[in-house]
Amino acid sequence: MLKSFDDPAATEDWKGLRELDRAIAENRLMEYRVKKAWADPWERRGLLVFAGLITAFAIYAIIYDVIF
């Protein structure tokens, strides 16, 4: 039976997992999620569309309350 240090897959450096482990240890998991989402072009578009919808609704609500 292979021990963890004898197994080449166990000693392989996984950059993404190391970064995630560091994010959890530093209690910055939300920042990690946002950075990963922003790096993906489709998720970036989704975040921008969502922010635009929230902004449009806020503008609509303010205008509707002021005018009517």
RORO-961607 format. One record per residue (C-alpha): chain; x, y, z. Coordinates in nm, 3 decimals. Example, Ala and Ser with C-alpha at 12.3 -4.5 7.8 and 13.67 -1.06 7.14 Angstrom:
! residues 2
+-------+---------+---------+---------+
| chain |      xx |      yy |      zz |
+-------+---------+---------+---------+
|     A |   1.230 |  -0.450 |   0.780 |
|     A |   1.367 |  -0.106 |   0.714 |
+-------+---------+---------+---------+
! end
This chain:
! residues 68
+-------+---------+---------+---------+
| chain |      xx |      yy |      zz |
+-------+---------+---------+---------+
|     A |   0.000 |   0.000 |   0.000 |
|     A |   0.125 |   0.347 |  -0.090 |
|     A |   0.172 |   0.604 |   0.179 |
|     A |   0.078 |   0.964 |   0.109 |
|     A |   0.439 |   1.066 |   0.048 |
|     A |   0.495 |   0.770 |  -0.190 |
|     A |   0.192 |   0.855 |  -0.403 |
|     A |   0.288 |   1.099 |  -0.684 |
|     A |  -0.068 |   1.231 |  -0.708 |
|     A |  -0.072 |   1.311 |  -0.335 |
|     A |   0.245 |   1.519 |  -0.357 |
|     A |   0.139 |   1.701 |  -0.674 |
|     A |   0.092 |   2.073 |  -0.616 |
|     A |  -0.263 |   2.183 |  -0.691 |
|     A |  -0.253 |   2.561 |  -0.719 |
|     A |  -0.630 |   2.612 |  -0.712 |
|     A |  -0.678 |   2.403 |  -0.401 |
|     A |  -0.388 |   2.574 |  -0.227 |
|     A |  -0.542 |   2.913 |  -0.306 |
|     A |  -0.883 |   2.800 |  -0.181 |
|     A |  -0.732 |   2.661 |   0.138 |
|     A |  -0.549 |   2.988 |   0.199 |
|     A |  -0.872 |   3.184 |   0.136 |
|     A |  -1.060 |   2.973 |   0.389 |
|     A |  -0.780 |   3.006 |   0.643 |
|     A |  -0.779 |   3.385 |   0.606 |
|     A |  -1.160 |   3.396 |   0.614 |
|     A |  -1.185 |   3.564 |   0.276 |
|     A |  -1.391 |   3.306 |   0.089 |
|     A |  -1.630 |   3.568 |  -0.051 |
|     A |  -1.340 |   3.761 |  -0.203 |
|     A |  -1.214 |   3.437 |  -0.359 |
|     A |  -1.557 |   3.366 |  -0.511 |
|     A |  -1.589 |   3.715 |  -0.654 |
|     A |  -1.238 |   3.703 |  -0.806 |
|     A |  -1.309 |   3.363 |  -0.965 |
|     A |  -1.645 |   3.485 |  -1.097 |
|     A |  -1.491 |   3.805 |  -1.235 |
|     A |  -1.223 |   3.603 |  -1.416 |
|     A |  -1.489 |   3.412 |  -1.611 |
|     A |  -1.625 |   3.624 |  -1.901 |
|     A |  -1.979 |   3.482 |  -1.879 |
|     A |  -2.004 |   3.532 |  -1.505 |
|     A |  -1.864 |   3.883 |  -1.542 |
|     A |  -2.144 |   3.964 |  -1.788 |
|     A |  -2.397 |   3.811 |  -1.550 |
|     A |  -2.269 |   4.020 |  -1.259 |
|     A |  -2.282 |   4.337 |  -1.469 |
|     A |  -2.635 |   4.261 |  -1.592 |
|     A |  -2.749 |   4.191 |  -1.235 |
|     A |  -2.592 |   4.514 |  -1.110 |
|     A |  -2.757 |   4.701 |  -1.397 |
|     A |  -3.097 |   4.556 |  -1.312 |
|     A |  -3.062 |   4.649 |  -0.946 |
|     A |  -2.954 |   5.002 |  -1.042 |
|     A |  -3.240 |   5.037 |  -1.292 |
|     A |  -3.491 |   4.927 |  -1.029 |
|     A |  -3.350 |   5.171 |  -0.775 |
|     A |  -3.373 |   5.457 |  -1.026 |
|     A |  -3.729 |   5.353 |  -1.117 |
|     A |  -3.833 |   5.338 |  -0.751 |
|     A |  -3.684 |   5.680 |  -0.676 |
|     A |  -3.844 |   5.841 |  -0.982 |
|     A |  -4.180 |   5.676 |  -0.915 |
|     A |  -4.179 |   5.798 |  -0.553 |
|     A |  -4.076 |   6.153 |  -0.643 |
|     A |  -4.308 |   6.205 |  -0.942 |
|     A |  -4.616 |   6.019 |  -0.821 |
+-------+---------+---------+---------+
! end
